[in-house]
């Protein structure tokens, strides 16, 4: 699988402003990729849909940092990665899932109905 780099667009601002902008961005990341386990059949499917969603954003020049943020979660099984997502990213991940999954297929159809 290819790797997408989430680069920071805060590189050329003062640390105080950078911290403020990062906090503001973080506030909009209300969803977790791990909450999609009830929608997708496996963690690999979630990872694939995440990758495709990031690829869509990357190609559309939508800053990934505004919609995706990797986090590390510690639990009884150890430390694992998760992603904090904006509402936009959460929906985009679902839309990029396997259309044979009920919620994914419904969401794709609803979007198409809305567009037509």
Secondary structure, DSSP 4 states (H G I P E B T S, - for coil): --------S-TTS-HHHHHHHHHHHHHT--EEGGGGGGTSSSHHHHHHHHHHHHHHHHHTT--GGGTEEEEEEEETTEEEEEEEE-HHHHHHHHHTS-TTSHHHHHHHHHHHHHH-
